[in-house]
C-alpha cells in the first residue's frame, strides 16, 4: 500500500477509475510543483461545488442546470479562457487555473465537469480537434458548452467553426469527435498541450519530462518515443536521441515519417561520433 503522501501520477494511472482532476494535479506536482497540496486543491473543488448549490436549481433539466453552473463559474467567479497568452504552461496546470481563474479549453472543462458531477449534472468531455468542449446529457438530447468562451451553448456549426479556427479543417464532422473522451485520453491531451507549450518556448528539459509522463499514460503510442528522441536531439544529447529514434523505427517501421528519420540517422550518429 502506497502512503498518500507518496502517492503520485503513476499511482493514479493504475486505478480502475481515473479521477481526472486529481490525476491532473498529480501531474502538475510531478512536473513543476513538487510541494503541491493535491488534497487541498481537491478540497477547493469540493468547496466550489458547495457554493455553486446556491446558484443551480437542481429541480431543472440537466442542460439548464449546466447553464446556471456556467453562469456561476464563468460569470460570477470569472473563470475565463486565457486569450492573451494561450501557450503559457500555467494554463494547463489545474492548480494554476484554480488560483488564477485562467485556462485553456481542456483545463476549464475539467474543472467544470468535476463540479458538475459533484452536483449530479451528467457532463462529459468532448475532444474536438484543436478545441475541448463539454457535453451534457439531458433527457433525449446532448447539449454542448464551450468553457473557454464563457460556457456558451454550441450547435454543430459553432463546433465546426471552432475546429476550423483551431486547425484549419473545413471538411465534414466525424461522428466520433462528439463521443465522451475517456479519462486517460483527457490526461494525455492535457500533457500534449503542455508538451506543445514547452517545445514552442524551447524549454527542452521540461518538454522531455512531459513526454515521459505521456509514455506512462499512453505506452502504446510510438510517437511519444520519437518525440523524446527529437527533444534529446534539440538538447544535443546524441546518444539518447539516437537510441529513442531507433526504438521508434523498430516499433513503427512503416510510419509516414520513418524514412525521413532513417535518412537523418546517419547525420545524427556522425554528429554524436564527433562529440566522443
Buried (B, 14 or more C-beta within 10 A) or exposed (E): EEEEEEBBBEEBBEEEEBBBBBBBBBBBBBBBBEEBEBEEBBEBBEEBBEEBEEBBEEEEBBBBBBBBBBBBBBBEBEBBBBEEEBBBBBBBBBBBBBEBBBBBBBBBBBBBBBBBBBBEBBBBBBBBBBBBBBBBBBEEEBBBBBBBBBBBBBEEEBBBEBBBEBEEBEEEBEEEBBEBBBBBBBBBBBBBBBBBBBBEEEBBEBBBBBBBBBBBBBEEBBBBBBBBBBBBBBEEBBEBBBBBBBBBBEBBEEBEEBEEBEEEBEEBBEBBEEEE
